[in-house]
Every structure is written in structure tokens, then in C-alpha cells.
Amino acid sequence: MTDLLETTRASAPTRLHRTVTAVLEARSSRWTTPLLLWLASRVVSTLLLGTVYLLATANGWHFASYRRDPSFATFSGSWDASFYRTIAEHGYPHDLPTDGSGHVVPNPWAFLPVFPGVVRAVMSVTGASFWVAGVLVATVCGAGACVVLFRLVLAVADARRARWATALFAFGATGYLLQVAYAESMFLLLLFGALLALVRRRYWLVAVLGVVAAFTRPGVLALAVALAVHLVVRWVADRRGSAAQGAARAVAGPVVGPPAVGAPLVGAPAVDAPAVGGRDPFPWRERVAVVVAGLVVAAAGLAWPVVASAVTGRPGAYLDTELSWWVGFVGRVDFTPLTPWFLMAGRWLGPAGLVLVVVVLAGTAWFLGRRDVRALGPEVLGFVIAYVAYLVAVFLPQQSLPRLLMPAAPLLGSDVFLATRRRAVGWLVTGVCLQAVAVVLLWFLGFP
């Protein structure tokens, strides 16, 4: 009776906490578990977005991204989604738009064609507007990204880490992006799929997914680096395994006299010898496949600036377009690799900003060097290091940075986030709270 009364008096948050942790600690299915997590996270994100939309509409609040035809669909397709709409409905301009001084202004060439192309196909089939079709495509791709991320972490870690990593990803501060008319969810689906294919050694599939991802969002060059890391790791492991196996054969020595029935042949290793060195054969056909896949992905990752220049007839069309977004933060500047973070920090925070960048980079290096992070495997670690280096080299850090860090989601499977159940739950609650803060700030003050 006492237990019944205690259960009755249990608060709703306590029951919810127990339910969530029970689900996340239970046995997993490779399909149902990530899809249930995705579905639950969509309920949370939709409630957050819907509440903000209804409150703002009822009170006449102004959004940071204005729409002449306000609806929940256009609300979910704010900011840069308008450029995707232009591409889906009209394609890319042949002439870059410029201001009165001849400087390039923001235009669709900063955005790649796969996402708006798929949305256009859905619009043609369903008759839906861009806003509805864009949200639909992004949401479906978000579900796929959760499934593939789950399988990727499962492949490099275990089921518990896969469940929690997927939950932290879907419910996290940027979880709302899995259902707004941006290309993020599609890019993540392709990228996680390519990394999973790499871990499973399906190199031609890596090439296919990598090429499509390269025309969905920038950043695929990091995947080519991951392929190079994989090549080196397997090559070295194969050579070490061969040397160890040769040593084992030398120790075993030849068999003198005719072998008995079932005995090893002359010169064969002893029964336990193949285990020495743990050789993982790396045949030449696989080496060629890795190299070709890496070159194809790298070429695709470098192709869009060439396309933009060829179509517009203006050298540097893509770079000039990207730099047009910097004007509001640092003015008009020339691009120099590896300087954007220092440029931004120095402009807004002075010398203290430069110190802050050094501290952040040192902290990132420490984090990526942790044993539990390295335990996720060379493919995941190689990709993340290369991707972070890419962001530091070319990206001007501002409010879009959390969105651009989403490809590093496999790291959510590390002990930094999941060492204990309490720590994992803490990060989960923090993510939901930060998502609410992000929705309010971004929809009323800025853009993601």
C-alpha cells in the first residue's frame, strides 16, 4: 500500500525521467529504436516551434526573418531557406548580383543544388509549396540521419552508446534543424551513411554518397581525409600483421618427415600462429578502391566553385559570394585561410579574443585526443579532426557555428557525454533546454 501511495505521489517529471532512461537503457532494434527517438524528438521540437509561432502570431511579435505569407510552414522555412526556394523555383542566376560599388551581394550560389533539387521534385509530384515540401524532405531526411547515426555508433561502439548518442543528437540544441527547410538533415544523412560505409569497408558506396553530399553542403573534403586515414591505418596494420605472421612461421619451423593425418603442411604456421599480430589482410583491389573513392570525393568537394565560375563567367564567383555574408561581421576583407576565427575574435573582442581562440583550439585538441574519443575509431576521429580543421581554415565563426558542428555528432558516443547514466541524462536535459533558447533567440534576433 505504501509503495502504491509513493508511486501515485511521484511527480510527472520523475515518471518521465524514469520512462526516458528505461527506453534508452533497454535493448535496441536497429530500426525501431532510432526511429522512436526521432519521433519523440520531433514532438519536442514541434512543440517548441509551434509554441513560439503561436505566441508571436497572437501578440504581433516580429520575426527576424520576415515572410509576407506567414504560416507555420513558412515559419519553419526562415532565413536562408529563401535562397533554396529561389533555386528550386528559378535555378541559379547567370549573373552575380552586385551593389552600387560592384561588390557581390548574398545570392543563391552560396547554396548547393541537391536539397532544392529534391524539394523541387516533391513539389512537382505533390503540388505542395516549397515551404511544405522543404519541411517534408528535411524531416524525412532527419529520420534517416538518426537511423544511420545510430548504426554508425553501434558499429564503432555498442548499443547503449548508439542509443544515447542518437538521443543527444535528436534532442540537442540544434535538433530543430532536423525539420526545417534547410539542407542540414539531408547532408547529415549522406555523411553518416558514407562514414558507416567506410567503417564497413564498402568503398564504392562511400564514393557515391560522398559525391552527392558534396553537392548538398560544403565540408565533404573531410571525408576524403577520413579515407586517407583509413588507407594508412589498414596498410600499416597489414604490414605489421604480415611481419608478425612471418615471425610466427619462422618460430614454428618446418615439419620434419611426413606429416601425420590432419597435421599442418611443411612450412605452415602453428595452430595459434595466425592470431599473432592479428593480421587484417588488405588486398590490392581494396587499396585501389580506397584511393579512387578518396580522389573522387575530393574532386567533388572542390567542384562547386569551378561550376559557379563557369556558369557566371566570373573567376572566384563562389568565394566572392561567401565573403558577401562576412560584411556584416568584419566588413569587406580578402580571404586568407586559417585566419577567419582570429579575424572575427580580434574585431569584436580585441586581444582577449585572440587569446580566446587559442584556448578554444587547445581545448578542442585536448578533447579529440582523449582515449574514449579515440576509441570511436580512426575513421570517425579522422573525419572529425579534418572537419574541425576545415571550419577553422575557412569559416567565420558566428551564430551558425552550432549548426555547422552537427556532422561531429558521432562524438556523442564518447565518455565525455555518456560515462554514467546521470551524465547522459544531464546532457539530454541540457540539450532540450538549449534548443528552446536557440529557437527563441534565432527566430527573433538572428538566424541559424
Phi, psi and omega in degrees: 000318178299317179300321180295317179295320179296320179295320181295321181283349181301135182288158178300316178301323179294316179296320178297316179301316180294321180295313182298312182294325178297318179295316185286339179261357183279175177293154189243151167248142185291344177252305189293320182299305180294327180289323176294320176297317178299314182298315179297320179293328178291327175298314181296310182296320180294321176297317179297310181295316181296320179296314179297317181297314182293317179297316181294319180294317182293328184258001178072026179287148181264134178274156178294331180245107186282140173229134180290333181244072187296130174204172180294329179292315179290327175299325179277001178234048184276177174056236187293351177300335178297328177290321175298323178296316179301317180295315182296325185264333186228350182082196182264147179287145176277339178241129179290132177289142182227163176270187183297338180266003179087007178278140178295138178250165181308136184204171187297344183293349175283350186241139187271163199271346189294310181300307179296332177294317178294319179298320178298320178297318178295321177299319182293322183284319187262339186078008181284159175289168178301319185298315179291313181296321180296317178295320180297311180298315181297320182292316178297317178295327176298319176298315178298321179297321178295318180297314184288323176298317177304313182291327178293311180293325176299323182289330183255351181222246180210177187294320180299314180295323179297318179297310184292320179299318178295320179296314180296325178293311186285325182265358188291183186300332180254016183299330180299336181291349178283002180217011175257162189283059174243166182275358187304309186296323177294316179298317181294321176301312181293318183292311178298323177297319179294319178294320177296318177297324178294314179299324180274000176066038174256079194291324180291327175292324175302316182297315181297309181295323180295320179294315179296318179298325181297335178256017176251313176207155176291161175118000185286344177303331177296330177292323176297323176295319178299322176296320178295318178298316178301317179301312182295315182298314181291322180296313180296317180298321179294317180294318178294320178295321178296317180295318180295321180292322177296319178296321179296322179293321180295321179293320181294322179072168180284155177275128181270127179087174181293138181288147175285165180299127180087353180282155179294153178289167180300131178083355180284153180289159175296168186304320183272356187297320182300336180287340181293125179083347179052053187297135176241096185304141181231081185296157185297328180296326177285325177298316178296319180297319179296314182297313181297316179300318179297316180294321180295314180296318179298317179297318179295322180294337180260000191281325189298317176302325178292318178298314181300317179293321182293319183285319183274344183072016181239114176301138180075022183300317182292315180297317179297322178295314179298318181293339179294335177283343181280340191303318182293345182256315186230008182079190180273120183224161172275149182275129173229121182303147176072005180253343188304319182296317179292323179297312181295311182295318179294324182292323186260332185239355180071206181303327179298327178294321178296319177296319180300318179299316179299317180296316179298316180294321177295318177296321177296317178297318178298315181299313182290342178270357180298147182298318182292331175286316178296336180292346178285355173105155183294330181293309180296312182296317179299318178297311185297317178300315180294322181292317177298318177299322177298315179297318180294325184286324191233346189261136174273113187290126174204207189293348177279351186302314178302322178296318183286346177274357182301327177299344178277009184305330178303337178292346177295349176275005183270168181294339178306326182253335193233016185303321178227163177296319180299318180295317180297316178296321178300315178294324179296312179296318178300318180298316179296317179297317180292329177296319178298317179296317181298317181299314181296311183296314187287325181283342182244340183243328187210218179208152184279000000 
